Every structure is written in C-alpha cells, then in structure tokens.
Amino acid sequence: MAMGYQYSPNKNISFQYAGIQINATSNLATKSNDNIFYIDFGNFYGDAIHAIEKSGYSIIQVKDNDRLDDIIQKLLGAMNASFIKDPTFMAAKRPVDYNTRLNIPGFLMDQASMSKVLLTTAPLHHQVIQFLTDNDIRIIRINLKGKKNE
C-alpha cells in the first residue's frame, strides 16, 4: 500500500494448462487497470508459470530461497519501476569533488507519477531521514524482524 498498490491474496485465476482449463488462486497486486500482476509464492509447478503468462497474465514467482534484494527487484520489475540499487547522495549542494557522498543500501525508485521512494533495510540516523525528507524522498524501511538479509 505504501507504494500505491493494492494487494489481494487468494484471488481466482483461470488459465489453459496442457489443454485443460485450470482454476486456481494466487496473490494479486494492482495499481491501475494497466498495472496488474500476480505473485506466486511457490504454489505453481512445472510449466504453470509459462502457461499463466501465455494466457496474458503477468506473474512473478517468489521462492523460499530468494534473497530479499532479488524479491524486491522482481517486484519493481513487475511494477515497471525505474530504480537505482544502493543509491549515492551528495550531502551538500557543491561540486562532487568537494562533497560528502552518502551511500544507502536499498533501492531508490524514481517514478514520474509519485515522489522518489527509498526502500531499505538499513537503520537510518534521524539526520539522514531528515536529509532524505528535505530532498522529497519518501522512505520505506523494511524490518526483517530478526531474519538475516543475505
């Protein structure tokens, strides 16, 4: 929701597979009529993903062993979002040679339809948060709740 999408689990999806019409459920992400995609968490096997795509649906597959960075890149790709991985910011408005670089691990999305959004797992100092906010960058911090980010 923070990125403007509505997430709906267990939505019906119907597609042709091996000459048979299959009715199944998957997870749906929607923003508008032209940006709709399904997210599969490993429920489809074999050529099912290819069959779903052949039926005209967009779908990404998130596997248990996927790294967080890979999952985020899959989601951003499905969203047709342009982004920079691990962006670098200049701390002051002066030439690069005489500036301090601030590198933040994560993904900086830059979409014409909304302000820039930084997705990160890094804990950010309050002054860094203020710097980003002052530069019209929204921050979405992903809390892994004790899980290792590989």
Backbone as CSV, one residue per row, in Angstrom:
resi,resn,N_x,N_y,N_z,CA_x,CA_y,CA_z,C_x,C_y,C_z
1,MET,0.829,-1.197,0.000,0.000,0.000,0.000,0.867,1.252,0.000
2,ALA,2.024,1.203,0.664,2.893,2.377,0.722,3.404,2.765,-0.660
3,MET,3.395,1.841,-1.598,3.862,2.121,-2.944,2.714,2.323,-3.925
4,GLY,1.498,2.431,-3.390,0.353,2.722,-4.242,-0.338,1.500,-4.826
5,TYR,-0.001,0.324,-4.348,-0.606,-0.909,-4.865,-1.571,-1.499,-3.849
6,GLN,-2.558,-2.169,-4.371,-3.472,-2.926,-3.526,-3.086,-4.394,-3.653
7,TYR,-2.891,-5.062,-2.532,-2.512,-6.473,-2.511,-3.716,-7.287,-2.078
8,SER,-4.058,-8.284,-2.891,-5.217,-9.133,-2.599,-4.793,-10.594,-2.669
9,PRO,-4.696,-11.257,-1.517,-4.339,-12.686,-1.541,-5.529,-13.539,-1.970
10,ASN,-5.219,-14.732,-2.437,-6.231,-15.751,-2.767,-7.274,-15.272,-3.781
11,LYS,-6.799,-14.675,-4.861,-7.689,-14.258,-5.941,-7.732,-15.350,-7.002
12,ASN,-8.894,-15.530,-7.596,-9.058,-16.556,-8.627,-8.287,-16.191,-9.888
13,ILE,-7.694,-17.209,-10.499,-7.006,-17.056,-11.774,-7.341,-18.286,-12.603
14,SER,-7.659,-18.076,-13.865,-8.029,-19.168,-14.754,-7.112,-19.128,-15.973
15,PHE,-6.532,-20.288,-16.331,-5.607,-20.345,-17.461,-5.605,-21.747,-18.063
16,GLN,-5.147,-21.826,-19.304,-5.026,-23.108,-20.012,-3.697,-23.764,-19.645
17,TYR,-3.739,-25.040,-19.298,-2.523,-25.783,-18.982,-2.674,-27.203,-19.521
18,ALA,-1.798,-27.567,-20.428,-1.819,-28.907,-21.031,-3.192,-29.234,-21.619
19,GLY,-3.821,-28.239,-22.256,-5.106,-28.440,-22.900,-6.296,-28.456,-21.959
20,ILE,-6.074,-28.153,-20.698,-7.152,-28.161,-19.696,-7.277,-26.760,-19.104
21,GLN,-8.500,-26.328,-18.871,-8.719,-25.044,-18.208,-8.525,-25.237,-16.706
22,ILE,-7.580,-24.517,-16.135,-7.260,-24.619,-14.709,-7.815,-23.399,-13.987
23,ASN,-8.469,-23.636,-12.889,-8.918,-22.573,-11.998,-8.126,-22.704,-10.711
24,ALA,-7.422,-21.653,-10.345,-6.569,-21.693,-9.162,-6.679,-20.364,-8.422
25,THR,-5.923,-20.236,-7.351,-5.853,-18.968,-6.629,-4.398,-18.523,-6.554
26,SER,-4.228,-17.223,-6.562,-2.898,-16.637,-6.438,-3.042,-15.282,-5.762
27,ASN,-1.960,-14.576,-5.642,-1.936,-13.285,-4.968,-1.848,-12.183,-6.019
28,LEU,-2.719,-11.195,-5.924,-2.845,-10.172,-6.948,-2.386,-8.811,-6.422
29,ALA,-1.586,-8.126,-7.235,-1.177,-6.751,-6.926,-1.705,-5.859,-8.040
30,THR,-2.412,-4.793,-7.666,-2.988,-3.892,-8.665,-2.742,-2.444,-8.265
31,LYS,-2.498,-1.634,-9.289,-2.396,-0.185,-9.080,-3.408,0.517,-9.964
32,SER,-3.511,0.057,-11.174,-4.487,0.586,-12.120,-4.793,-0.547,-13.086
33,ASN,-5.674,-0.295,-14.017,-6.025,-1.354,-14.963,-4.848,-1.786,-15.825
34,ASP,-3.832,-0.904,-15.993,-2.706,-1.307,-16.821,-1.531,-1.827,-16.012
35,ASN,-1.615,-1.873,-14.710,-0.524,-2.444,-13.926,-1.076,-3.435,-12.913
36,ILE,-1.268,-4.640,-13.404,-1.810,-5.743,-12.616,-0.850,-6.912,-12.761
37,PHE,-0.487,-7.528,-11.653,0.341,-8.727,-11.738,0.058,-9.646,-10.562
38,TYR,0.320,-10.919,-10.790,0.159,-11.928,-9.753,1.508,-12.229,-9.123
39,ILE,1.474,-12.628,-7.863,2.671,-13.033,-7.143,2.461,-14.460,-6.659
40,ASP,3.316,-15.356,-7.125,3.243,-16.765,-6.728,4.330,-17.042,-5.691
41,PHE,3.945,-17.620,-4.584,4.884,-17.967,-3.523,5.226,-19.458,-3.556
42,GLY,5.370,-20.001,-4.763,5.801,-21.389,-4.910,4.668,-22.394,-5.010
43,ASN,3.461,-21.934,-5.286,2.326,-22.852,-5.398,2.197,-23.473,-6.786
44,PHE,2.767,-22.821,-7.802,2.673,-23.329,-9.162,3.953,-24.067,-9.524
45,TYR,3.795,-25.212,-10.199,4.942,-26.054,-10.545,4.991,-26.287,-12.050
46,GLY,6.113,-26.843,-12.482,6.258,-27.201,-13.889,6.152,-25.988,-14.783
47,ASP,5.381,-26.127,-15.841,5.217,-25.047,-16.815,4.033,-24.138,-16.504
48,ALA,3.507,-24.220,-15.295,2.311,-23.439,-14.954,2.558,-21.934,-15.095
49,ILE,3.718,-21.447,-14.646,4.015,-20.013,-14.759,4.004,-19.595,-16.229
50,HIS,4.637,-20.379,-17.078,4.660,-20.083,-18.511,3.238,-20.100,-19.086
51,ALA,2.421,-21.063,-18.658,1.042,-21.156,-19.140,0.222,-19.939,-18.702
52,ILE,0.458,-19.474,-17.483,-0.252,-18.288,-16.978,0.136,-17.070,-17.813
53,GLU,1.435,-16.914,-18.065,1.898,-15.784,-18.884,1.365,-15.875,-20.307
54,LYS,1.293,-17.095,-20.839,0.768,-17.310,-22.188,-0.714,-16.934,-22.253
55,SER,-1.412,-17.039,-21.124,-2.825,-16.660,-21.058,-3.010,-15.149,-20.955
56,GLY,-1.900,-14.404,-20.908,-1.989,-12.951,-20.891,-1.807,-12.302,-19.531
57,TYR,-1.513,-13.088,-18.525,-1.307,-12.534,-17.187,0.174,-12.302,-16.936
58,SER,0.469,-11.326,-16.108,1.833,-11.076,-15.660,1.964,-11.704,-14.267
59,ILE,3.033,-12.466,-14.058,3.214,-13.138,-12.776,4.698,-13.208,-12.433
60,ILE,5.001,-13.017,-11.162,6.359,-13.233,-10.677,6.315,-14.358,-9.663
61,GLN,7.424,-15.049,-9.535,7.492,-16.173,-8.603,8.517,-15.843,-7.525
62,VAL,8.092,-15.908,-6.276,8.958,-15.669,-5.135,9.175,-17.017,-4.457
63,LYS,10.448,-17.419,-4.420,10.797,-18.723,-3.854,11.357,-18.553,-2.450
64,ASP,11.272,-19.618,-1.654,11.754,-19.580,-0.271,13.221,-19.180,-0.175
65,ASN,14.030,-19.580,-1.144,15.461,-19.306,-1.063,15.866,-18.004,-1.753
66,ASP,14.896,-17.219,-2.246,15.205,-15.933,-2.864,15.725,-14.962,-1.807
67,ARG,16.758,-14.213,-2.176,17.277,-13.162,-1.305,16.327,-11.963,-1.373
68,LEU,16.314,-11.166,-0.325,15.424,-10.009,-0.279,15.668,-9.066,-1.456
69,ASP,16.926,-8.819,-1.787,17.228,-7.947,-2.929,16.618,-8.492,-4.217
70,ASP,16.676,-9.803,-4.407,16.104,-10.415,-5.607,14.587,-10.266,-5.637
71,ILE,13.957,-10.447,-4.493,12.497,-10.306,-4.410,12.090,-8.875,-4.735
72,ILE,12.801,-7.907,-4.155,12.478,-6.504,-4.411,12.656,-6.184,-5.891
73,GLN,13.735,-6.680,-6.500,13.954,-6.419,-7.925,12.857,-7.046,-8.784
74,LYS,12.378,-8.234,-8.408,11.267,-8.854,-9.142,10.011,-7.988,-9.036
75,LEU,9.718,-7.521,-7.824,8.532,-6.681,-7.623,8.640,-5.364,-8.391
76,LEU,9.797,-4.715,-8.314,9.978,-3.454,-9.028,9.896,-3.662,-10.540
77,GLY,10.413,-4.785,-11.013,10.299,-5.105,-12.434,8.856,-5.280,-12.858
78,ALA,8.074,-5.991,-12.037,6.653,-6.195,-12.340,5.886,-4.876,-12.290
79,MET,6.370,-3.947,-11.473,5.731,-2.641,-11.354,6.186,-1.684,-12.460
80,ASN,7.097,-2.145,-13.313,7.674,-1.296,-14.360,8.303,-0.036,-13.776
81,ALA,8.907,-0.177,-12.601,9.505,0.960,-11.912,10.970,1.109,-12.294
82,SER,11.383,2.336,-12.520,12.804,2.577,-12.707,13.400,2.778,-11.316
83,PHE,14.604,2.245,-11.118,15.204,2.335,-9.791,16.726,2.295,-9.876
84,ILE,17.352,2.747,-8.805,18.800,2.671,-8.641,19.060,1.817,-7.411
85,LYS,19.898,0.805,-7.572,20.255,-0.050,-6.435,21.393,0.616,-5.668
86,ASP,21.277,0.636,-4.350,22.271,1.229,-3.458,22.648,2.655,-3.894
87,PRO,21.680,3.566,-3.864,21.921,4.923,-4.371,22.931,5.710,-3.534
88,THR,23.578,6.647,-4.198,24.511,7.557,-3.550,23.949,8.966,-3.653
89,PHE,23.992,9.678,-2.537,23.502,11.052,-2.477,24.667,11.968,-2.122
90,MET,24.642,13.178,-2.667,25.617,14.192,-2.287,25.046,14.945,-1.094
91,ALA,25.850,15.098,-0.056,25.366,15.672,1.196,25.133,17.177,1.129
92,ALA,25.796,17.846,0.192,25.642,19.301,0.093,25.498,19.704,-1.373
93,LYS,25.075,20.930,-1.579,24.935,21.454,-2.944,26.230,22.141,-3.337
94,ARG,27.218,21.298,-3.683,28.507,21.806,-4.140,29.116,20.763,-5.069
95,PRO,30.199,21.086,-5.765,30.790,20.138,-6.709,31.126,18.791,-6.063
96,VAL,31.010,17.753,-6.877,31.233,16.380,-6.409,32.598,16.211,-5.754
97,ASP,33.623,16.823,-6.328,34.982,16.676,-5.782,35.114,17.206,-4.364
98,TYR,34.239,18.112,-3.975,34.314,18.736,-2.645,33.085,18.407,-1.806
99,ASN,32.556,17.223,-2.018,31.304,16.860,-1.368,31.464,15.558,-0.589
100,THR,30.540,15.342,0.294,30.468,14.084,1.043,29.417,13.213,0.389
101,ARG,29.790,11.976,0.112,28.853,11.030,-0.501,28.190,10.188,0.590
102,LEU,26.897,10.044,0.446,26.119,9.224,1.373,25.544,8.067,0.572
103,ASN,26.043,6.862,0.833,25.583,5.668,0.123,24.653,4.892,1.047
104,ILE,23.446,4.618,0.567,22.461,3.905,1.388,22.086,2.605,0.695
105,PRO,22.244,1.476,1.390,21.845,0.213,0.776,20.332,0.158,0.597
106,GLY,19.918,-0.263,-0.578,18.491,-0.366,-0.860,18.207,-0.021,-2.305
107,PHE,16.996,0.438,-2.555,16.533,0.741,-3.903,15.834,2.090,-3.900
108,LEU,16.278,2.978,-4.776,15.649,4.279,-4.926,14.802,4.253,-6.183
109,MET,13.491,4.330,-5.995,12.553,4.354,-7.117,12.319,5.792,-7.519
110,ASP,12.309,6.011,-8.818,12.061,7.344,-9.354,10.967,7.219,-10.399
111,GLN,9.739,7.545,-10.002,8.608,7.445,-10.913,7.981,8.803,-11.101
112,ALA,7.638,9.105,-12.339,7.054,10.404,-12.665,5.738,10.633,-11.927
113,SER,5.008,9.568,-11.662,3.680,9.712,-11.064,3.707,9.928,-9.548
114,MET,4.882,9.775,-8.927,4.954,9.952,-7.486,6.354,10.422,-7.098
115,SER,6.500,10.860,-5.849,7.812,11.299,-5.394,8.754,10.096,-5.333
116,LYS,10.035,10.377,-5.212,11.012,9.300,-5.111,10.755,8.520,-3.832
117,VAL,11.023,7.210,-3.904,10.818,6.333,-2.758,12.077,5.514,-2.555
118,LEU,12.579,5.485,-1.328,13.730,4.674,-0.980,13.258,3.475,-0.181
119,LEU,13.543,2.274,-0.694,13.271,1.033,0.035,14.587,0.577,0.645
120,THR,14.623,0.396,1.957,15.864,-0.009,2.602,15.588,-0.839,3.851
121,THR,16.557,-1.677,4.185,16.505,-2.424,5.440,17.426,-1.777,6.470
122,ALA,18.206,-0.789,6.026,19.196,-0.153,6.893,18.536,0.739,7.940
123,PRO,18.994,0.648,9.178,18.532,1.624,10.169,19.156,2.972,9.824
124,LEU,18.343,4.008,9.743,18.822,5.317,9.327,18.816,6.295,10.497
125,HIS,19.891,7.028,10.636,20.003,8.062,11.661,18.955,9.139,11.378
126,HIS,18.447,9.765,12.417,17.379,10.759,12.234,17.817,11.909,11.334
127,GLN,19.098,12.249,11.309,19.555,13.322,10.431,19.583,12.875,8.966
128,VAL,19.847,11.593,8.727,19.783,11.061,7.372,18.331,11.056,6.898
129,ILE,17.428,10.667,7.782,15.995,10.689,7.452,15.566,12.113,7.108
130,GLN,16.009,13.080,7.892,15.662,14.479,7.627,16.241,14.942,6.292
131,PHE,17.479,14.561,5.998,18.115,14.904,4.724,17.306,14.359,3.553
132,LEU,16.907,13.104,3.627,16.135,12.486,2.546,14.766,13.146,2.412
133,THR,14.114,13.384,3.523,12.800,14.034,3.513,12.897,15.442,2.923
134,ASP,13.947,16.166,3.289,14.145,17.511,2.741,14.368,17.480,1.236
135,ASN,14.823,16.349,0.711,15.043,16.185,-0.724,13.874,15.456,-1.400
136,ASP,12.698,15.508,-0.763,11.456,14.930,-1.305,11.568,13.443,-1.603
137,ILE,12.227,12.717,-0.716,12.350,11.269,-0.856,11.595,10.626,0.293
138,ARG,10.609,9.812,-0.063,9.879,9.044,0.952,10.702,7.800,1.294
139,ILE,10.628,7.364,2.526,11.403,6.220,2.972,10.462,5.101,3.386
140,ILE,10.712,3.917,2.828,10.005,2.716,3.275,11.082,1.801,3.849
141,ARG,11.058,1.647,5.153,12.050,0.798,5.816,11.463,-0.587,6.011
142,ILE,12.186,-1.567,5.524,11.753,-2.961,5.623,12.381,-3.555,6.863
143,ASN,11.540,-3.946,7.809,12.017,-4.538,9.055,11.975,-6.056,8.910
144,LEU,13.125,-6.680,9.007,13.213,-8.125,8.810,12.894,-8.929,10.058
145,LYS,12.655,-8.292,11.186,12.287,-8.965,12.434,13.225,-10.113,12.772
146,GLY,14.517,-9.819,12.812,15.491,-10.824,13.233,15.950,-11.770,12.151
147,LYS,15.391,-11.681,10.939,15.827,-12.566,9.859,17.063,-11.988,9.195
148,LYS,17.928,-12.844,8.742,19.170,-12.424,8.106,18.895,-11.976,6.680
149,ASN,19.386,-10.790,6.308,19.276,-10.298,4.936,20.531,-10.717,4.177
150,GLU,20.420,-11.693,3.338,21.589,-12.207,2.629,21.839,-11.448,1.370
